[in-house]
Amino acid sequence: MLLAGALALVTVAGCGADAVGSQPNRPSGRAEAGAPLPRSLDANTINFAGLRDIELGASLRELSAAGAVATEGPACGPTFTTISAASPVFDGDRLVLIWAHAPLHTPEGVMVGSSVAEVRQAYPSAVPLTPPPGSSTFPGLLVTGGGDRAYLLLHADGQVQKLIVGLERYVRLLFDSGFGTC
């Protein structure tokens, strides 16, 4: 039952949200300079900058005008038009999070379904995150890099269940309060 609640909390992304306030300072796990070379940099690679030609921080208006994002449809928020394995989350007009589903993966090959051991090997300084009291979300691993960017890897049963890439402030807000879920 708890697992079902956790899945319900973090399954759907893309709803709009209000601007957020400052978050308390916490340790960050920086991507290691000596980490293994990227396994692949193909069309399914998502990184601290974003995905393909879609950059974190991009404007919803610009992405819509370019045909990369649709604002009308059955989803609870904007959707990517050509990338079915990802879901955008905007704060106002700014892309702040991307939920990445298989086959999307980080440059190090980490994706939904990867083992926690693989994540720890790829990102030795990933910071473990414990869900807030009363939360039904999964435990997480936070990997920061690229300035204000981060990966959030939510896991259960030894495997990554959710991969979220975004601006660190919003990744932390998602984990702490559910920002970006419908």
Buried (B, 14 or more C-beta within 10 A) or exposed (E): EEEEEBBEBBEBBBBBBEEBEEEEEEEBBBBBEEBEEBBEEEEBBBBBEBBBEBEBEBBBEEBBEEEBBEBEEEBBBBBBBEBEBBBBBBBEEBBBBBBBBEEBBBBBBBBBBBBBEBBBBBBEBBBEBEBEEEBBBBBBBBBBBBEBBBBBBBBBEEBBBBBBBBBBBBBBBBBBBBBBBB
